[in-house]
Amino acid sequence: MSLLKIVLTVVISFTVLTAQIAAQETNNVEENLQKSRAVIRELHASLSKEFSIAIKEGEIEKVIDICHKSAQGITNSFKTDNQSIRRVSLKIRNPKNIPDSYEHEKLMQIERDKIKGKLQTEYYELTEESSVQYFRYLSPIIIKPPCLSCHGEKGKLSPAVLKAIEGKYPKDKAIDYRSGDMRGAFSLKIKQ
């Protein structure tokens, strides 16, 4: 076999292998995206159901109690050996929701994108931490009118709500939002 044929064979083999790897990575990303979307949808529905029941009963203070007692447990119920999930924010209420450095950077990017009118419904990428690959996925949480009962402007919150928040979260920073503001994000991390 001539040198030219050997070189061409190596180049073609390398090109085919690279294309196969790229196709596999695309499939993995799509699989991770579908999984992430499903988990976030289900978690959001579970949390919304709990909060809606209390709101319909007219007991906003009960929503704070549910958030304090149940929200972390509901969120943790979606964790697996290879997957972690959290709700994170730049203005935390619960200290367990402090973002890690990656989440903090992404929350800042999401906030900038929101200001520029370029907010996406999801942010994701493959990362490497301590020689382990992870699929990282964040889905922004946007303040809606019902959220303002507990997260709205301090001067507009009822004294009972303020008292309940101060009792459960003495270092609370998660107020003074307006409808449409970014509250934080659901953050999913899947080990590859």
Backbone torsions as a table, in degrees:
resi	resn	phi	psi	omega
1	MET	NA	134.8	-178.3
2	SER	-75.7	161.6	179.3
3	LEU	-59.5	-39.2	179.6
4	LEU	-62.4	-43.1	179.2
5	LYS	-65.1	-38.9	179.1
6	ILE	-64.0	-46.6	179.7
7	VAL	-61.4	-45.2	179.7
8	LEU	-62.9	-41.3	178.3
9	THR	-61.8	-44.2	178.9
10	VAL	-63.6	-45.4	-179.5
11	VAL	-62.8	-46.3	179.6
12	ILE	-64.0	-43.5	178.7
13	SER	-61.6	-43.5	178.9
14	PHE	-63.2	-42.6	-179.7
15	THR	-63.2	-44.6	179.1
16	VAL	-63.4	-45.5	179.7
17	LEU	-62.4	-43.8	178.2
18	THR	-61.2	-42.2	178.8
19	ALA	-64.7	-39.4	178.6
20	GLN	-66.1	-42.2	178.4
21	ILE	-63.7	-44.3	179.2
22	ALA	-61.6	-41.6	178.4
23	ALA	-64.3	-41.2	178.2
24	GLN	-63.7	-43.7	178.4
25	GLU	-62.4	-39.9	177.4
26	THR	-62.3	-43.3	177.8
27	ASN	-62.7	-42.6	179.2
28	ASN	-63.4	-42.9	179.1
29	VAL	-62.4	-46.0	180.0
30	GLU	-62.7	-41.1	177.8
31	GLU	-63.1	-45.0	178.3
32	ASN	-63.7	-38.9	178.3
33	LEU	-62.4	-47.7	-179.8
34	GLN	-61.1	-43.5	179.2
35	LYS	-63.0	-46.2	-178.4
36	SER	-61.7	-46.0	179.7
37	ARG	-60.2	-42.8	-179.0
38	ALA	-65.1	-44.1	-179.8
39	VAL	-62.7	-45.7	-178.8
40	ILE	-64.1	-43.1	177.9
41	ARG	-57.6	-47.1	-177.7
42	GLU	-66.9	-43.1	178.3
43	LEU	-62.9	-47.0	179.7
44	HIS	-58.6	-43.5	179.6
45	ALA	-63.5	-41.6	179.8
46	SER	-64.1	-45.7	179.3
47	LEU	-66.4	-44.0	-178.7
48	SER	-61.4	-39.3	179.5
49	LYS	-60.8	-47.2	179.8
50	GLU	-60.8	-45.7	-178.2
51	PHE	-68.9	-39.5	-177.9
52	SER	-62.4	-39.4	179.5
53	ILE	-59.7	-47.1	-178.9
54	ALA	-67.2	-39.7	-179.7
55	ILE	-64.8	-42.4	179.6
56	LYS	-62.6	-32.2	178.3
57	GLU	-77.5	-4.6	178.0
58	GLY	75.6	21.5	-177.0
59	GLU	-115.5	81.2	-178.7
60	ILE	-61.6	-36.4	178.3
61	GLU	-60.2	-32.0	178.4
62	LYS	-66.8	-33.8	177.3
63	VAL	-60.6	-43.0	179.2
64	ILE	-63.3	-40.8	178.4
65	ASP	-64.5	-43.4	177.6
66	ILE	-62.0	-44.6	179.5
67	CYS	-59.3	-44.4	-177.6
68	HIS	-67.4	-43.5	-174.5
69	LYS	-89.6	-34.6	-168.3
70	SER	-112.2	-31.3	-171.2
71	ALA	-59.3	-42.5	179.1
72	GLN	-64.6	-40.9	178.9
73	GLY	-64.7	-41.8	177.6
74	ILE	-62.3	-46.5	179.6
75	THR	-61.4	-45.7	-178.8
76	ASN	-64.1	-24.7	-179.8
77	SER	-66.2	-13.5	179.1
78	PHE	-95.0	1.5	178.1
79	LYS	-79.8	149.0	173.8
80	THR	-134.5	-177.5	178.3
81	ASP	-61.5	-33.7	-176.4
82	ASN	-106.7	5.1	-173.3
83	GLN	-141.2	131.4	172.9
84	SER	-120.7	151.9	-180.0
85	ILE	-142.6	142.8	-179.7
86	ARG	-148.3	164.2	167.0
87	ARG	-109.9	124.7	-175.9
88	VAL	-125.1	157.6	-178.0
89	SER	-155.5	157.5	172.8
90	LEU	-81.3	-23.7	177.1
91	LYS	-118.0	91.2	-170.9
92	ILE	-82.0	151.2	169.7
93	ARG	-107.0	-52.1	-179.9
94	ASN	-98.7	123.7	-179.1
95	PRO	-56.7	-20.1	178.2
96	LYS	-70.9	-11.7	-177.6
97	ASN	-101.1	17.6	176.8
98	ILE	-68.3	127.9	-178.3
99	PRO	-71.6	147.4	170.7
100	ASP	-75.0	178.8	-174.5
101	SER	-62.4	-38.7	178.4
102	TYR	-64.2	-48.0	-179.0
103	GLU	-63.0	-39.6	178.9
104	HIS	-60.5	-46.9	178.8
105	GLU	-59.7	-44.1	-179.6
106	LYS	-68.2	-38.6	177.5
107	LEU	-62.8	-37.9	176.3
108	MET	-64.5	-42.0	177.8
109	GLN	-63.2	-43.8	179.6
110	ILE	-60.9	-42.9	178.9
111	GLU	-62.4	-44.3	177.7
112	ARG	-62.1	-43.6	178.8
113	ASP	-61.7	-39.1	179.4
114	LYS	-62.8	-45.7	-179.7
115	ILE	-61.6	-38.5	-179.1
116	LYS	-80.2	-3.8	-176.9
117	GLY	76.4	23.2	-177.5
118	LYS	-119.3	28.5	-178.3
119	LEU	-63.9	131.6	176.6
120	GLN	-99.6	160.8	178.7
121	THR	-82.3	-14.7	179.6
122	GLU	-156.0	149.6	178.0
123	TYR	-130.9	130.7	-176.7
124	TYR	-155.2	157.4	175.5
125	GLU	-174.1	163.4	172.7
126	LEU	-87.5	135.7	178.1
127	THR	-130.0	168.3	176.0
128	GLU	-129.7	129.7	178.4
129	GLU	-134.0	122.6	-179.6
130	SER	50.8	46.7	178.3
131	SER	66.0	17.1	176.9
132	VAL	-117.2	133.7	178.6
133	GLN	-88.9	140.4	177.6
134	TYR	-132.8	147.1	168.6
135	PHE	-96.0	118.8	-178.8
136	ARG	-106.6	134.5	-175.1
137	TYR	-139.7	127.7	175.1
138	LEU	-126.6	136.0	176.8
139	SER	-122.4	116.5	-176.5
140	PRO	-59.7	144.5	173.6
141	ILE	-107.1	118.3	-177.6
142	ILE	-104.8	135.7	179.8
143	ILE	-67.1	128.8	175.1
144	LYS	-114.5	161.7	-176.3
145	PRO	-47.5	-43.7	179.0
146	PRO	-61.1	-27.2	-179.2
147	CYS	-66.7	-24.5	-174.4
148	LEU	-68.2	-17.3	177.7
149	SER	-61.4	-29.8	-179.2
150	CYS	-117.4	-18.9	-175.0
151	HIS	-119.9	5.1	-176.5
152	GLY	-74.9	-167.8	-179.2
153	GLU	-63.8	134.7	-174.2
154	LYS	-54.1	-41.2	-179.2
155	GLY	-67.4	-15.1	-178.9
156	LYS	-103.5	-5.8	178.1
157	LEU	-79.6	143.1	-179.6
158	SER	-68.2	151.6	177.4
159	PRO	-57.4	-35.4	179.4
160	ALA	-66.0	-39.9	178.8
161	VAL	-66.5	-46.0	178.9
162	LEU	-58.8	-42.2	179.6
163	LYS	-64.0	-43.0	179.4
164	ALA	-63.9	-43.0	179.1
165	ILE	-63.6	-48.0	-179.3
166	GLU	-62.0	-34.0	178.8
167	GLY	-69.3	-37.6	-177.5
168	LYS	-91.3	-34.0	-174.2
169	TYR	-133.6	77.0	-175.3
170	PRO	-61.8	-20.1	179.7
171	LYS	-108.6	28.4	-175.7
172	ASP	-57.7	135.9	175.5
173	LYS	-123.8	0.7	-170.2
174	ALA	-92.1	50.1	175.5
175	ILE	-130.8	-179.3	-179.9
176	ASP	69.7	29.6	173.7
177	TYR	-88.8	158.8	171.9
178	ARG	-121.3	158.1	177.6
179	SER	-55.7	131.9	-179.0
180	GLY	96.7	-13.8	177.2
181	ASP	-69.6	157.3	174.7
182	MET	-84.4	121.4	179.4
183	ARG	-83.8	-35.1	-176.6
184	GLY	165.5	-144.4	-180.0
185	ALA	-156.9	153.1	165.6
186	PHE	-81.3	132.4	-177.1
187	SER	-124.0	120.6	-178.6
188	LEU	-116.9	137.6	-178.7
189	LYS	-132.1	116.7	-176.3
190	ILE	-116.4	122.0	178.5
191	LYS	-70.4	133.2	-178.1
192	GLN	-93.0	NA	NA
